[in-house]
Amino acid sequence: MTGAQNVPDEPDRPPARLPARWPGRRPGQRPGRRIRLAAPAAAGLAAAVASVLATSLDVWDLPLEAKVGVTGVAGLLVGLLTWATAGSRAEERGASAGTVWRPPDQWPPVSAHFTGRTGSLAELREVFAARRRSRDHAPAAPLVVSVYGRGGVGKSMLIARFGHDVAGDFPDGRLYADLRGQVEAPVDPAEVLIGFLRALGVRLTTDPGGLAELRALWLTWTKGRRVLVYLDNARDGDQVKDLIPAEPGCAVMITSRQPLFLLNTYDKRLSVFDDAQGVELLARLAGRDRVAADPEAAREIVRMCDHLPLAIGICGGRLATRENWTLRRLADRLLDERRRLDQLEIARSLDKSVRASLQLSYDDCTGLLRLLSLVDAPDAPGWVAGELLATSEVEGADQLEALIDAQLAECSGTDLSGAMRYRLHDLVKIFAREPALADGEAHRRAAIERVLSGYRRRAEAAAVARWPQDWGRARPAGREPGPEPVTPAEVSAADWLNAERLTLVAVIGQARSMGMWELAWGLGRAFCSLCHSLRAYWSDWRAVAEILCEAAERMGDPRALGIALLDRAAVAGGQGGHRSALRDAERALEIFEGLGESWWAARATRAVGMTLFNDGNLDRGQDYLAGAVTVFTDEDDRWWAARTRRNLAELRLAQRRPAEARRLLEDALGVFERDRNRYSEAQTLRAYGEVLGATARSLLAGGEHHAAGETFTRAGFSLDRAAEMFRLRGELWEEARCLRAAGEVGDPSNALRELTYVRRAAEILVALGDTWGVARTELSAGRALGRLGRTGEALESLRRAARDFEELGDRWWTARSLRYLGKTHLDAGEKGAAAEVLRPALDVYRSLGNRAGMDLTLELLRRAGG
């Protein structure tokens, strides 16, 4: 049975209002008096002076000749300044000649290999088209588009490409500024405005003043114009707010690592490429023939580049200059995480290095990011951040959100338990781990230990909630209960395990690799208990059970080792490895008997009995199960005694002793009903229905048709009730067992419906990945088809069951499948074919010492004449 699934302070910056260094000033020179000679300001000043002079003449007590003289001077002043202003503007803007000034076009070029953003381009086009359609409504503000996302995702390339599409809408020019918002000294907005004003033809021959004065000029010179402004790599909203013009005909496009929260903004988060887009970019750079020759290696390269266009582009460039390299060679180089960032670097510049791109965001978020990179998990819930930082869960969650704003982490969604989960991008984790490993080992180890301890508390809580009987006496010596777990009461253990399974497997492995053996044991024990109770995640269960045993050995704790051996026996037996399961169960029994642990010895005794039973050795198995019932009764453990009675009853049924099985089940059912243990009650009802079905078949064979009919009805009722109880609990695997049992009742009046039950059970088990259960259901389907007279289909189904059980190494069920196959051949009058499959079945039964199976097979062989 495999694969069953139930389931940062901001760094110092220069003051924003003062340019760091003025044009034309020598280093150390003190600023002198500032004379503003920008043409609009000069014209305004002239008009003001003339106006004052003219309007004041009426109140001055001057001779007529003086008044005429003053008026003449004012007129001359206005004339001179107007002439100077007109000349200046003609020079600056090149009014008609166009020889001195032309609309600026600073837009960056488009990469020849631009690809993969068809949807984003269409979305931006629609935003601009909507603004054009709304011009009649006279929009009060310019269009501002903010595209944000993680470093290397292709924001700048997208805006560069789109700006060429809409160039015709902005005849007065396109302006560009790299704000370098992610470096230690981002560009001052005043410097950006100086550059933009010069590009628009404004002659700033002296100190233009501070940011306020520059913004006033910017608003004046953009009024009535249609200019497209591109602000690349913005740090935050404060850096760009003064760079946005007020003219509705203008538009501003901004890229940043995080959302800017500006007014009148269309915000778009740019995600990484998908596989197809990444492969397309790689093909454009490296050559389509090379990619077509090894598409799987191409997809691996894209995935190891974390789907980042920057990283994929670097890989494509390397391949383009190394024609002798195959894609597989590059993929193999990228497999080494220690060298991956080196492979994704051409130069230290931002646009040629993934490491440099990551460094920009990393500098602001070092603490949590370093520690989070040390946790070997695909993602994690928010509480992990609090444990890493040794602070509250709320504070940790706030810092996680800061990582998301910096585009270094992302929210991977809400899991089945209702918790928000977070993950680091793969390349970010590799990058952050480099400096993290340089931190003190004690600091790193303490942070990881806090996280693993938090997971242990939660895992144990979920396991106890799911299967308390497995935990009543299960703590190793010296292990004291921790604080009450923090998982919400309404979250089921199954949902919690489904949400945390991959992370639990990863952190258990990390505890092992770091030698944290007690934590590895505690986490592993809870994980195995959950998987056992849910019959889920078999391959993970098996791997963790191995770590559990290793941890117990390293701890030198024999009691912990005995418990670990029982967990390993459970998963091995469930996967058909009865011999290894028996060895582990017998060793655990020896350990517990040596320690005088009678309750745990009873658990081990039951495990030995169940392993023998599942392997078909019924006679030996019954003695162990009966002995375990006695010890559990003496220990006053009603639940384990009742459960083991149910197991013994199922063995008795296999021995064709239904009356004894029925009495045992009725005793167990009474216990579970009194204790209101609905899960165990439903399991027992399922077994009880199987016993009633066998009884009804026996009555029918003896000619007692009326009694058989009543018993068939009771069997169906018991199985229906059990299935409904499991269905209401969401226990798909147990529901499938009930459906399969209902398909094996053998009621002649219900044969077609029984086949429907079996097929529904098969659908569930296939979906759960329960290969043993699917094989078992093939056997049930064969029997149901035989009762319907569909012999050909029955034979094929039974052959598949025998083949599947043989591949799984389950000899007993292989023999049972062969026996039913022989019986179906006999019923069809095919004696030779029957004998051919019955003889190997008899050999298996003999090797197992299974007397009941031997007797049944010998009877069939006699009928076959063999």
LUMDREN-964360 format. One line per field, with one value per residue (C-alpha): residue in three letters; residue number from 1; x, y, z. Coordinates in steps of 0.25 Angstrom, whole numbers. Layout:
residues N
residu <- [ala,...]
num <- [NUM,...]
east <- [X,...]
north <- [Y,...]
up <- [Z,...]
***
This chain:
residues 866
residu <- [met,thr,gly,ala,gln,asn,val,pro,asp,glu,pro,asp,arg,pro,pro,ala,arg,leu,pro,ala,arg,trp,pro,gly,arg,arg,pro,gly,gln,arg,pro,gly,arg,arg,ile,arg,leu,ala,ala,pro,ala,ala,ala,gly,leu,ala,ala,ala,val,ala,ser,val,leu,ala,thr,ser,leu,asp,val,trp,asp,leu,pro,leu,glu,ala,lys,val,gly,val,thr,gly,val,ala,gly,leu,leu,val,gly,leu,leu,thr,trp,ala,thr,ala,gly,ser,arg,ala,glu,glu,arg,gly,ala,ser,ala,gly,thr,val,trp,arg,pro,pro,asp,gln,trp,pro,pro,val,ser,ala,his,phe,thr,gly,arg,thr,gly,ser,leu,ala,glu,leu,arg,glu,val,phe,ala,ala,arg,arg,arg,ser,arg,asp,his,ala,pro,ala,ala,pro,leu,val,val,ser,val,tyr,gly,arg,gly,gly,val,gly,lys,ser,met,leu,ile,ala,arg,phe,gly,his,asp,val,ala,gly,asp,phe,pro,asp,gly,arg,leu,tyr,ala,asp,leu,arg,gly,gln,val,glu,ala,pro,val,asp,pro,ala,glu,val,leu,ile,gly,phe,leu,arg,ala,leu,gly,val,arg,leu,thr,thr,asp,pro,gly,gly,leu,ala,glu,leu,arg,ala,leu,trp,leu,thr,trp,thr,lys,gly,arg,arg,val,leu,val,tyr,leu,asp,asn,ala,arg,asp,gly,asp,gln,val,lys,asp,leu,ile,pro,ala,glu,pro,gly,cys,ala,val,met,ile,thr,ser,arg,gln,pro,leu,phe,leu,leu,asn,thr,tyr,asp,lys,arg,leu,ser,val,phe,asp,asp,ala,gln,gly,val,glu,leu,leu,ala,arg,leu,ala,gly,arg,asp,arg,val,ala,ala,asp,pro,glu,ala,ala,arg,glu,ile,val,arg,met,cys,asp,his,leu,pro,leu,ala,ile,gly,ile,cys,gly,gly,arg,leu,ala,thr,arg,glu,asn,trp,thr,leu,arg,arg,leu,ala,asp,arg,leu,leu,asp,glu,arg,arg,arg,leu,asp,gln,leu,glu,ile,ala,arg,ser,leu,asp,lys,ser,val,arg,ala,ser,leu,gln,leu,ser,tyr,asp,asp,cys,thr,gly,leu,leu,arg,leu,leu,ser,leu,val,asp,ala,pro,asp,ala,pro,gly,trp,val,ala,gly,glu,leu,leu,ala,thr,ser,glu,val,glu,gly,ala,asp,gln,leu,glu,ala,leu,ile,asp,ala,gln,leu,ala,glu,cys,ser,gly,thr,asp,leu,ser,gly,ala,met,arg,tyr,arg,leu,his,asp,leu,val,lys,ile,phe,ala,arg,glu,pro,ala,leu,ala,asp,gly,glu,ala,his,arg,arg,ala,ala,ile,glu,arg,val,leu,ser,gly,tyr,arg,arg,arg,ala,glu,ala,ala,ala,val,ala,arg,trp,pro,gln,asp,trp,gly,arg,ala,arg,pro,ala,gly,arg,glu,pro,gly,pro,glu,pro,val,thr,pro,ala,glu,val,ser,ala,ala,asp,trp,leu,asn,ala,glu,arg,leu,thr,leu,val,ala,val,ile,gly,gln,ala,arg,ser,met,gly,met,trp,glu,leu,ala,trp,gly,leu,gly,arg,ala,phe,cys,ser,leu,cys,his,ser,leu,arg,ala,tyr,trp,ser,asp,trp,arg,ala,val,ala,glu,ile,leu,cys,glu,ala,ala,glu,arg,met,gly,asp,pro,arg,ala,leu,gly,ile,ala,leu,leu,asp,arg,ala,ala,val,ala,gly,gly,gln,gly,gly,his,arg,ser,ala,leu,arg,asp,ala,glu,arg,ala,leu,glu,ile,phe,glu,gly,leu,gly,glu,ser,trp,trp,ala,ala,arg,ala,thr,arg,ala,val,gly,met,thr,leu,phe,asn,asp,gly,asn,leu,asp,arg,gly,gln,asp,tyr,leu,ala,gly,ala,val,thr,val,phe,thr,asp,glu,asp,asp,arg,trp,trp,ala,ala,arg,thr,arg,arg,asn,leu,ala,glu,leu,arg,leu,ala,gln,arg,arg,pro,ala,glu,ala,arg,arg,leu,leu,glu,asp,ala,leu,gly,val,phe,glu,arg,asp,arg,asn,arg,tyr,ser,glu,ala,gln,thr,leu,arg,ala,tyr,gly,glu,val,leu,gly,ala,thr,ala,arg,ser,leu,leu,ala,gly,gly,glu,his,his,ala,ala,gly,glu,thr,phe,thr,arg,ala,gly,phe,ser,leu,asp,arg,ala,ala,glu,met,phe,arg,leu,arg,gly,glu,leu,trp,glu,glu,ala,arg,cys,leu,arg,ala,ala,gly,glu,val,gly,asp,pro,ser,asn,ala,leu,arg,glu,leu,thr,tyr,val,arg,arg,ala,ala,glu,ile,leu,val,ala,leu,gly,asp,thr,trp,gly,val,ala,arg,thr,glu,leu,ser,ala,gly,arg,ala,leu,gly,arg,leu,gly,arg,thr,gly,glu,ala,leu,glu,ser,leu,arg,arg,ala,ala,arg,asp,phe,glu,glu,leu,gly,asp,arg,trp,trp,thr,ala,arg,ser,leu,arg,tyr,leu,gly,lys,thr,his,leu,asp,ala,gly,glu,lys,gly,ala,ala,ala,glu,val,leu,arg,pro,ala,leu,asp,val,tyr,arg,ser,leu,gly,asn,arg,ala,gly,met,asp,leu,thr,leu,glu,leu,leu,arg,arg,ala,gly,gly]
num <- [1,2,3,4,5,6,7,8,9,10,11,12,13,14,15,16,17,18,19,20,21,22,23,24,25,26,27,28,29,30,31,32,33,34,35,36,37,38,39,40,41,42,43,44,45,46,47,48,49,50,51,52,53,54,55,56,57,58,59,60,61,62,63,64,65,66,67,68,69,70,71,72,73,74,75,76,77,78,79,80,81,82,83,84,85,86,87,88,89,90,91,92,93,94,95,96,97,98,99,100,101,102,103,104,105,106,107,108,109,110,111,112,113,114,115,116,117,118,119,120,121,122,123,124,125,126,127,128,129,130,131,132,133,134,135,136,137,138,139,140,141,142,143,144,145,146,147,148,149,150,151,152,153,154,155,156,157,158,159,160,161,162,163,164,165,166,167,168,169,170,171,172,173,174,175,176,177,178,179,180,181,182,183,184,185,186,187,188,189,190,191,192,193,194,195,196,197,198,199,200,201,202,203,204,205,206,207,208,209,210,211,212,213,214,215,216,217,218,219,220,221,222,223,224,225,226,227,228,229,230,231,232,233,234,235,236,237,238,239,240,241,242,243,244,245,246,247,248,249,250,251,252,253,254,255,256,257,258,259,260,261,262,263,264,265,266,267,268,269,270,271,272,273,274,275,276,277,278,279,280,281,282,283,284,285,286,287,288,289,290,291,292,293,294,295,296,297,298,299,300,301,302,303,304,305,306,307,308,309,310,311,312,313,314,315,316,317,318,319,320,321,322,323,324,325,326,327,328,329,330,331,332,333,334,335,336,337,338,339,340,341,342,343,344,345,346,347,348,349,350,351,352,353,354,355,356,357,358,359,360,361,362,363,364,365,366,367,368,369,370,371,372,373,374,375,376,377,378,379,380,381,382,383,384,385,386,387,388,389,390,391,392,393,394,395,396,397,398,399,400,401,402,403,404,405,406,407,408,409,410,411,412,413,414,415,416,417,418,419,420,421,422,423,424,425,426,427,428,429,430,431,432,433,434,435,436,437,438,439,440,441,442,443,444,445,446,447,448,449,450,451,452,453,454,455,456,457,458,459,460,461,462,463,464,465,466,467,468,469,470,471,472,473,474,475,476,477,478,479,480,481,482,483,484,485,486,487,488,489,490,491,492,493,494,495,496,497,498,499,500,501,502,503,504,505,506,507,508,509,510,511,512,513,514,515,516,517,518,519,520,521,522,523,524,525,526,527,528,529,530,531,532,533,534,535,536,537,538,539,540,541,542,543,544,545,546,547,548,549,550,551,552,553,554,555,556,557,558,559,560,561,562,563,564,565,566,567,568,569,570,571,572,573,574,575,576,577,578,579,580,581,582,583,584,585,586,587,588,589,590,591,592,593,594,595,596,597,598,599,600,601,602,603,604,605,606,607,608,609,610,611,612,613,614,615,616,617,618,619,620,621,622,623,624,625,626,627,628,629,630,631,632,633,634,635,636,637,638,639,640,641,642,643,644,645,646,647,648,649,650,651,652,653,654,655,656,657,658,659,660,661,662,663,664,665,666,667,668,669,670,671,672,673,674,675,676,677,678,679,680,681,682,683,684,685,686,687,688,689,690,691,692,693,694,695,696,697,698,699,700,701,702,703,704,705,706,707,708,709,710,711,712,713,714,715,716,717,718,719,720,721,722,723,724,725,726,727,728,729,730,731,732,733,734,735,736,737,738,739,740,741,742,743,744,745,746,747,748,749,750,751,752,753,754,755,756,757,758,759,760,761,762,763,764,765,766,767,768,769,770,771,772,773,774,775,776,777,778,779,780,781,782,783,784,785,786,787,788,789,790,791,792,793,794,795,796,797,798,799,800,801,802,803,804,805,806,807,808,809,810,811,812,813,814,815,816,817,818,819,820,821,822,823,824,825,826,827,828,829,830,831,832,833,834,835,836,837,838,839,840,841,842,843,844,845,846,847,848,849,850,851,852,853,854,855,856,857,858,859,860,861,862,863,864,865,866]
east <- [0,7,4,-9,-14,-26,-23,59,61,63,77,82,79,82,71,61,59,74,82,94,103,99,103,114,118,132,134,133,128,117,104,103,90,81,76,65,66,56,48,34,39,46,33,25,34,34,19,19,29,22,8,13,19,7,-3,5,6,-8,-4,10,11,20,20,14,28,33,20,22,37,34,23,33,43,33,29,43,45,33,37,52,48,37,47,57,47,41,56,59,47,49,63,59,47,52,38,37,51,52,67,71,60,52,44,53,53,60,53,62,63,55,62,62,59,46,36,25,18,6,-4,2,4,-11,-15,-6,-12,-26,-22,-17,-28,-38,-31,-32,-47,-49,-43,-56,-59,-46,-38,-33,-20,-10,-10,0,4,12,18,24,30,43,56,59,45,45,38,47,47,32,31,42,34,21,26,29,14,9,20,10,1,12,17,24,34,37,46,53,60,66,63,72,63,68,83,88,88,76,74,69,56,62,73,62,54,67,69,55,54,67,62,49,58,58,72,76,88,89,84,69,66,61,51,39,44,48,34,27,36,32,17,19,27,18,5,-2,8,6,19,21,30,37,42,50,54,46,49,35,24,32,42,33,21,28,32,17,12,-1,-5,-16,-10,3,5,15,20,28,35,38,40,28,14,16,1,0,-13,-19,-10,-12,-4,0,9,17,19,30,29,22,30,25,29,43,46,42,52,63,60,61,75,81,74,61,68,76,64,56,67,65,52,53,66,61,49,59,68,55,51,65,65,52,45,52,54,67,73,67,73,87,86,82,93,103,98,98,113,116,112,118,110,97,85,88,102,97,85,95,104,91,88,99,93,106,110,97,97,111,105,95,105,111,116,113,104,89,84,95,95,84,92,93,79,75,85,77,65,73,80,67,62,74,70,58,62,75,68,57,66,72,59,58,43,36,27,23,12,13,17,30,35,32,40,52,53,49,38,23,15,9,23,28,16,18,33,28,19,31,38,26,27,41,38,47,36,22,9,7,-8,-17,-15,-26,-24,-28,-13,-6,6,19,31,44,47,58,69,66,68,81,86,81,87,101,102,94,104,114,106,110,106,100,91,86,84,76,67,64,62,51,44,45,40,28,25,27,17,7,9,7,-5,-11,-7,-13,-26,-27,-23,-22,-21,-7,-2,-8,6,14,24,38,45,49,39,30,17,20,10,-4,-3,-8,-15,-30,-39,-48,-36,-36,-24,-25,-26,-14,-6,-10,-5,8,12,23,28,28,36,46,48,49,60,67,66,73,84,87,87,75,71,61,54,55,49,37,34,35,27,15,16,16,4,-4,-1,-4,-18,-21,-15,-8,5,11,24,27,22,32,44,40,39,54,58,50,58,71,68,64,77,85,77,81,66,61,47,47,53,42,32,39,40,25,23,32,26,12,16,24,12,3,11,12,26,21,35,42,29,30,44,42,30,37,49,40,33,46,50,37,38,52,48,35,26,14,5,15,18,3,4,16,9,-3,6,12,-1,-6,6,4,-10,-8,2,-8,-2,-15,-12,0,-6,-18,-10,-3,-16,-23,-11,-11,-26,-23,-12,-20,-31,-22,-17,-31,-30,-44,-41,-29,-35,-48,-40,-31,-44,-49,-36,-37,-51,-46,-36,-47,-55,-44,-43,-58,-62,-73,-80,-68,-65,-79,-78,-64,-70,-82,-73,-65,-77,-83,-70,-69,-84,-83,-70,-76,-64,-71,-59,-56,-71,-72,-60,-66,-80,-72,-66,-80,-86,-75,-78,-93,-91,-83,-93,-104,-96,-95,-110,-113,-104,-111,-125,-130,-134,-143,-132,-122,-130,-132,-117,-114,-123,-116,-102,-106,-111,-99,-90,-98,-98,-83,-81,-90,-82,-69,-75,-80,-66,-59,-52,-51,-42,-51,-63,-57,-54,-69,-73,-64,-70,-84,-80,-76,-88,-93,-108,-114,-125,-115,-104,-103,-104,-92,-84,-87,-82,-69,-66,-69,-59,-49,-51,-48,-36,-30,-31,-24,-13,-15,-10,-12,-26,-28,-23,-33,-44,-41,-43,-56,-60,-57,-66,-77,-76,-76,-89,-95,-91,-81,-70,-60,-60,-59,-47,-40,-42,-37,-25,-21,-23,-14,-3,-4,-3,9,16,13,19,6,6,-7,-15,-8,-13,-27,-28,-23,-33,-45,-40,-40,-54,-59,-52,-59,-73,-71,-67,-53,-46,-32,-31,-36,-26,-15,-17,-21,-8,1,-10,-9,6,5,-5,4,16,8,2,-11,-20,-33,-28,-22,-35,-43,-33,-32,-47,-47,-36,-44,-55,-45,-40,-26]
north <- [0,13,27,28,42,46,56,188,201,210,213,228,236,251,260,259,275,278,273,267,275,286,288,297,299,296,286,294,306,313,316,331,339,331,338,331,332,322,329,327,333,345,348,348,357,367,368,369,381,388,386,392,404,407,406,414,427,431,432,438,453,455,466,462,461,451,442,442,438,427,421,421,414,403,402,400,390,382,383,378,367,362,362,355,345,342,340,331,322,322,318,307,301,304,309,308,305,293,294,296,288,276,267,258,243,236,223,211,201,188,175,167,155,160,150,144,156,156,157,168,176,175,179,191,195,194,203,214,212,214,227,232,228,236,249,256,255,263,254,263,255,248,233,227,212,204,191,184,170,163,166,160,157,166,179,189,181,181,196,198,190,196,210,208,204,217,226,233,237,246,256,265,254,242,244,233,232,221,224,213,212,199,203,210,224,225,236,249,254,268,263,255,268,276,265,265,281,281,271,279,291,299,306,305,314,316,308,306,305,293,282,291,301,290,284,297,298,284,287,299,293,281,288,286,276,261,255,240,238,225,224,211,204,213,211,216,226,237,236,238,247,260,254,252,264,270,270,260,258,252,238,232,218,213,200,196,184,186,193,209,212,225,231,231,218,206,195,182,171,165,150,141,133,119,107,110,125,122,111,121,131,121,116,130,132,118,113,106,93,92,93,84,73,73,80,73,79,93,92,88,100,109,103,104,119,120,124,138,144,150,137,130,141,139,124,126,136,126,115,124,127,112,105,92,92,84,88,76,81,94,88,79,91,98,86,90,100,105,109,113,128,128,121,132,144,151,163,170,180,179,175,164,157,150,152,167,168,160,169,181,176,167,179,184,171,163,158,149,146,140,131,127,122,112,105,93,94,97,108,111,117,131,126,121,135,138,126,129,143,139,149,148,142,156,162,151,152,167,164,153,164,173,162,161,176,175,163,154,145,142,137,123,123,118,104,94,97,112,117,127,120,127,123,129,128,118,127,136,125,121,135,138,125,130,141,133,122,132,135,128,114,115,126,118,105,112,118,105,98,108,105,90,90,98,88,77,83,85,71,64,72,68,53,53,59,49,36,39,24,24,34,31,25,29,39,35,36,50,57,66,71,85,96,94,94,106,99,103,93,93,89,74,66,61,76,80,68,70,85,82,69,73,83,73,63,74,78,64,62,75,71,58,65,74,63,68,54,57,67,57,46,55,60,46,40,49,49,33,33,43,35,22,27,33,21,32,37,23,26,38,30,19,29,36,23,20,33,30,17,24,35,26,18,31,35,22,21,7,11,21,10,0,10,14,-1,-2,10,4,-10,-3,3,-9,-18,-9,-9,-24,-25,-35,-41,-28,-24,-37,-35,-21,-25,-37,-28,-17,-28,-33,-18,-16,-29,-26,-12,-18,-9,-18,-8,-6,-21,-23,-13,-21,-34,-29,-24,-38,-45,-35,-37,-52,-51,-41,-51,-62,-70,-70,-81,-74,-60,-64,-67,-54,-46,-54,-51,-37,-36,-42,-32,-20,-25,-26,-12,-7,-2,-4,2,-6,-19,-16,-13,-25,-33,-28,-32,-46,-46,-43,-54,-64,-60,-63,-77,-79,-78,-67,-70,-67,-55,-50,-51,-44,-33,-31,-30,-19,-12,-10,-4,6,10,12,20,28,25,26,24,10,7,9,0,-11,-9,-11,-24,-28,-27,-35,-46,-45,-47,-59,-65,-62,-69,-81,-81,-80,-91,-100,-96,-87,-76,-68,-67,-64,-53,-47,-48,-42,-30,-28,-29,-18,-9,-11,-7,4,10,9,15,27,29,30,38,49,49,50,37,33,21,15,18,10,-2,-2,-1,-12,-21,-17,-22,-36,-39,-49,-46,-52,-42,-30,-35,-23,-13,-20,-19,-4,-3,-10,0,12,7,5,19,24,15,19,34,31,24,11,0,-11,-6,-6,-20,-24,-18,-25,-38,-33,-29,-43,-49,-40,-42,-57,-56,-48,-59,-50,-61,-55,-41,-49,-57,-45,-37,-48,-50,-35,-37,-49,-42,-29,-36,-44,-31,-26,-38,-42,-57,-59,-50,-56,-70,-65,-58,-71,-79,-71,-71,-86,-87,-78,-87,-99,-92,-90,-104,-102,-112,-112,-97,-98,-108,-100,-88,-96,-104,-92,-86,-99,-98,-84,-88,-99,-90,-81,-92,-87,-99,-92,-88,-102,-109,-100,-101,-116,-117,-109,-118,-130,-124,-121,-135,-131]
up <- [0,-4,-6,1,3,11,10,37,39,27,23,24,12,8,11,0,-1,-4,-16,-12,-21,-30,-45,-47,-33,-29,-17,-4,-11,-2,-9,-13,-16,-25,-37,-44,-59,-64,-75,-69,-55,-62,-70,-57,-50,-61,-62,-47,-46,-58,-51,-38,-45,-53,-42,-32,-40,-36,-21,-23,-22,-34,-45,-58,-64,-54,-55,-70,-68,-59,-68,-79,-71,-67,-82,-86,-75,-79,-94,-91,-82,-91,-103,-94,-90,-104,-109,-98,-100,-115,-112,-102,-109,-123,-126,-141,-146,-137,-139,-124,-116,-119,-111,-102,-104,-93,-94,-92,-104,-104,-103,-116,-108,-101,-99,-90,-86,-96,-85,-77,-90,-93,-79,-80,-94,-88,-77,-86,-96,-84,-81,-95,-96,-83,-88,-91,-76,-74,-64,-52,-51,-60,-61,-52,-54,-44,-48,-36,-33,-29,-34,-48,-51,-64,-59,-66,-79,-79,-77,-88,-97,-95,-95,-110,-113,-107,-112,-122,-111,-104,-115,-105,-101,-93,-80,-72,-59,-51,-37,-31,-20,-15,-13,-1,-7,-16,-26,-20,-26,-28,-37,-45,-47,-51,-62,-66,-67,-75,-85,-87,-90,-77,-76,-61,-62,-47,-34,-37,-22,-14,-17,-15,-25,-35,-34,-37,-50,-53,-52,-60,-71,-73,-73,-86,-90,-93,-87,-83,-71,-67,-53,-51,-38,-29,-14,-9,-11,-4,-15,-27,-22,-26,-39,-44,-52,-50,-65,-69,-82,-76,-71,-62,-61,-49,-46,-31,-23,-14,-16,-15,-10,-18,-21,-35,-38,-46,-38,-45,-38,-49,-46,-51,-64,-65,-70,-85,-84,-78,-89,-100,-95,-93,-108,-113,-107,-108,-120,-123,-128,-115,-107,-116,-114,-99,-94,-81,-78,-82,-72,-61,-64,-64,-51,-44,-49,-40,-53,-53,-66,-62,-58,-70,-79,-73,-75,-90,-92,-86,-95,-107,-105,-102,-114,-109,-97,-96,-88,-79,-76,-71,-63,-56,-53,-47,-38,-29,-20,-15,-29,-35,-32,-39,-51,-51,-52,-64,-56,-43,-50,-46,-60,-61,-48,-40,-27,-30,-32,-19,-11,-14,-6,4,10,16,22,27,40,38,24,28,39,29,19,29,31,21,17,5,12,26,34,40,54,49,48,62,67,58,64,78,78,78,66,63,62,54,44,42,38,29,22,21,13,4,2,-2,-12,-5,0,-5,1,-4,0,12,15,19,34,31,33,23,18,13,4,0,-15,-17,-22,-10,-1,-7,-7,8,13,9,19,29,30,34,46,59,60,73,68,56,64,75,64,57,70,74,61,62,76,71,61,71,80,69,63,76,79,65,68,81,76,65,73,88,91,84,93,107,111,100,105,106,120,123,113,120,113,107,106,101,85,77,66,66,72,59,50,48,50,36,30,39,34,19,21,28,22,13,23,34,26,23,37,42,32,37,51,47,39,51,61,69,72,83,73,62,70,76,62,56,66,64,49,49,59,50,37,44,49,35,27,19,12,12,6,15,27,24,22,35,43,39,44,57,60,57,66,77,76,76,89,95,100,99,102,91,82,85,81,68,65,66,57,47,48,45,32,27,30,23,11,11,17,27,30,34,41,49,53,58,66,72,76,82,90,95,99,107,114,118,123,131,122,122,115,104,104,101,89,84,86,78,67,66,65,55,46,46,43,32,26,27,39,46,56,62,61,69,81,82,80,91,100,97,101,114,117,113,122,133,131,131,117,111,98,94,99,91,79,80,81,68,62,68,62,48,50,54,42,33,40,37,51,50,63,71,63,65,81,81,72,81,93,86,81,95,100,88,89,104,103,91,82,69,60,67,67,52,50,58,51,38,43,49,35,29,40,37,22,24,33,23,12,21,24,9,6,16,10,21,11,21,32,21,15,29,32,19,22,36,29,19,30,39,27,22,36,37,23,27,40,33,22,32,37,24,26,11,13,24,15,4,13,17,2,-2,10,5,-9,-3,5,-6,-5,-18,-18,-18,-27,-37,-26,-19,-31,-31,-17,-20,-32,-24,-13,-25,-29,-15,-13,-27,-23,-10,-16,-8,-17,-7,-5,-21,-22,-11,-18,-31,-23,-18,-32,-37,-27,-30,-45,-43,-35,-47,-57,-64,-64,-73,-66,-53,-57,-62,-50,-41,-50,-48,-33,-32,-40,-32,-19,-24,-28,-14,-8,-1,-1,7,-2,-14,-10,-7,-21,-27,-19,-24,-38,-37,-32,-43,-53,-46,-47,-62,-63,-66,-57,-64,-62,-48,-44,-50,-41,-29,-27,-25,-16,-7,-7,-1,9,14,15,24,32,29,32,28,14,12,15,5,-6,-4,-6,-18,-24,-21,-29,-40,-40,-37]
***
